[in-house]
Amino acid sequence: MEGLEEKLKGLSIARRCRPEEPTYLLDVALQPAGLLALSCSNFTIHLHNKDTLNLVGEYRGHSGPLCGVVFSHASPDLLYSGSADGTVRGWDVRRPGTQAAQVFKSDPSHSYCSFDLSCGDTLLCGGTEQVNKEDSFLVFWDVRKPGGGLLGVYSESHSDDITQVRFHPQENDRLASGSTDGLVNVFDLSRGAEEEALLLTCNSDSSAGSVCWSGADYTQLLCLSHDEGLHLWDLGKLDTDEPLTVFSTSDARGLPLMADGGAVDYLVGGQWLEGAQKLLVVGGMNGGDLHLMGCDGGGLRLLRTLEGGHASTVRCFLWDAAGEALVTGGEDAQLLLWKPGGRELTTGKRESMKSKTALRLKSRPHKKHSYRREKKETQNTESH
């Protein structure tokens, strides 16, 4: 950890990118060959050079809020995106601006608020919003089959919006899902039917916002809730009498991290750093400052605070181990590259864009993908 801590302590802004069209930056994915993919609140996908942050391409095709982007593992020129418009799409990053190379759909009532691709690049899974006030679905496709490759759905394990699905980084058939119903489920898809495939259900006691595989051999699971709760479970203890909980707090905002007793205003997410064998959790302040924290059985420990970067809420981050760099994006429409000893070419940070009405309508902190439901409610109101 000393090596990682030294790198984090040396971070400073090396590059700053401000898109011409103001838009929230919601999610980021890294292609090792040199690209960053960003999902934006205006339903577009931006491609940036990971070293210069220069914009090198854009995709337009989705008609609803995006719920993430992920690169294919074996074919890194293929990028996937999921959307509340009811589609998961595959894009050829060698051809920016073109139409999607693949489109995956299911039932017309399905609106996706999460998706992921298995480590073997064979399975796509999409998590839907709640349908008919009681149902939500995990939808599966075989990406190798022409015509969409729809395999089927799981329908019994969640009862509200499925906010996150995450395949295991090393086991193609292992899947974790989190929902606003408070449940985090782990499946072994090789067992087939949903009842047999469900291995474990953990209760976050709140609305689950994100899940992340972590720990040696990725045997641990991190869950962050929409009200800033944090839960770390050890699935390696599943067949023992020992408790699964490694660390848990119902509200990370109540944990004193700084010497003056200060804490985070919100949690951005977590990432397991394989090289350092440590779990990195990023939290932030409403004004834009970021706290980089280590997380283990002892709780959260502040490693570094990053100041002078963002002007409002940060929505996504990733640690690029090969480039020894941190990438962050947020509601101020800024994409930042932090590197040890980095020196920014231009100075000054952008003012917060949170006053932009269009941005406020297109992206909400915890119910980012409920636009269909709100649209229907508006129509019902107008009809009376």
C-alpha positions, -999 to +999 in steps of 0.1 A: +000+000+000+029+023+006+036+025-032+000+033-039-003+058-011+028+077-024+013+078-059-020+091-045-003+117-023+015+130-054-015+134-076-022+168-091-042+179-122-024+171-154-052+177-179-087+192-179-113+188-206-145+209-209-169+198-236-184+226-257-219+213-249-225+213-211-235+179-199-231+158-168-205+131-171-221+100-156-198+070-162-164+063-175-147+032-190-111+026-200-098+009-231-062-002-224-052+008-260-057+044-251-094+055-251-118+067-224-155+063-230-179+087-212-217+084-209-233+118-207-266+132-195-276+144-230-278+107-241-245+108-260-212+088-256-179+107-258-145+091-267-114+108-253-077+101-256-068+088-221-035+107-220-045+141-235-082+140-228-088+153-263-122+144-277-118+120-306-153+108-312-190+108-303-220+085-306-256+095-308-283+068-310-299+064-276-331+082-269-331+079-231-307+083-202-276+061-203-268+036-175-232+030-182-205+021-207-181-009-208-155-021-233-153-056-246-124-075-229-112-096-258-122-071-286-114-037-271-126-019-303-162-028-292-179-006-267-213-013-251-238+011-236-271+006-219-301+030-217-335+036-203-347+036-240-349-002-237-317-010-256-281-021-250-259-011-280-225-021-293-203+005-310-172+002-331-148+027-316-127+027-348-157+044-365-168+073-344-201+089-353-215+058-369-246+039-360-245+011-334-230-022-348-253-042-325-286-035-308-300-057-280-336-055-269-362-074-249-398-067-240-410-032-250-419-024-214-383-029-203-363+003-194-327-004-184-311+013-154-280-010-153-261-035-175-228-053-177-207-077-199-193-109-186-155-113-184-156-139-212-174-115-235-203-140-240-231-127-218-248-093-215-271-087-186-294-057-183-313-047-151-347-031-156-367-004-139-397-016-120-425-027-143-462-027-134-454-015-098-441-048-087-418-066-112-382-060-123-361-082-145-326-093-151-324-098-189-297-119-206-283-120-241-257-141-258-235-115-277-223-142-301-257-149-315-270-129-345-303-110-341-298-099-305-293-134-289-320-130-262-316-159-238-343-151-212-349-133-179-348-137-141-379-121-126-382-132-089-352-119-072-359-081-071-391-061-067-378-026-076-354-009-100-322-030-105-297-002-101-265-023-107-255-055-122-218-066-121-203-097-135-173-112-116-140-101-131-127-137-133-157-160-133-179-157-164-211-171-148-209-152-115-232-121-113-241-096-085-271-073-087-283-045-065-317-028-063-337+000-047-355-028-029-325-030-006-313-064-017-280-074-032-280-108-049-253-131-061-260-157-089-242-186-104-257-186-139-242-220-148-269-235-126-296-224-150-330-216-135-333-185-113-341-204-081-311-227-084-288-199-096-294-176-066-265-182-042-269-154-017-290-125-008-276-097+014-297-068+027-283-034+025-311-020+047-315+008+021-317+015-016-286-001-032-269+022-056-238+004-067-219-029-062-183-037-068-163-070-067-132-067-045-107-085-024-081-112-032-096-133-060-125-110-059-142-129-031-156-097-015-185-075-025-189-038-019-223-021-018-229+016-017-264+028-009-283+058-022-282+074+013-244+070+015-244+037+034-214+013+028-213-024+032-184-048+025-192-085+026-168-115+023-184-142+002-154-165+009-171-171+043-203-183+027-198-219+037-186-211+072-203-200+104-184-167+104-203-135+096-201-122+060-198-086+070-163-072+069-174-036+075-207-018+075-220+017+081-255+030+074-242+065+067-206+073+057-213+110+062-211+103+099-176+089+099-149+115+109-121+112+083-101+144+088-083+157+118-109+184+123-137+158+123-148+165+087-164+138+066-177+132+031-209+146+017-215+117-006-198+085-020-189+083-057-180+046-059-153+019-053-127+001-073-105-029-064-069-021-073-054-054-082-018-044-082-019-029-047-045-055-034-065-027-019-100-013-022-102+023-032-134+042-023-139+077-035-161+102-017-167+139-023-178+173-010-206+192-026-182+219-036-161+195-057-133+184-035-126+146-035-115+122-007-096+091-017-101+064+009-089+029+016-116+004+028-112-028+048-123-044+080-111-013+099-135+009+079-126+039+058-092+056+060-084+088+043-055+085+019-056+119+001-079+149-005-079+164-040-087+201-042-090+226-069-105+203-095-142+200-098-168+227-090-197+204-081-207+168-076-183+141-091-203+112-106-176+088-119-139+079-115-114+052-124-078+044-115-057+037-145-030+014-131-009+012-162-008+050-166-007+056-128-034+081-132-069+090-118-097+101-141-127+119-127-159+133-143-189+151-129-218+175-129-196+205-138-191+189-172-154+185-165-132+155-172-100+156-152-068+136-154-048+135-121-012+122-122+017+122-097+036+154-103+010+165-129+011+201-140-020+215-157-015+233-190-043+257-183-056+269-150-089+278-135-119+256-129-153+259-145-183+273-126-209+248-114-235+241-141-261+228-116-283+258-124-289+246-159-325+235-161-319+210-189-292+192-170-314+191-139-342+175-159-320+149-176-300+137-146-310+131-110-287+119-083-305+087-073-334+082-098-315+089-130-335+066-152-371+072-141-380+096-170-405+072-185-424+069-153-424+107-148-435+112-184-465+089-179-475+106-147-473+140-165-495+127-193-520+113-168-522+146-150-527+165-183-555+141-194-576+149-163 
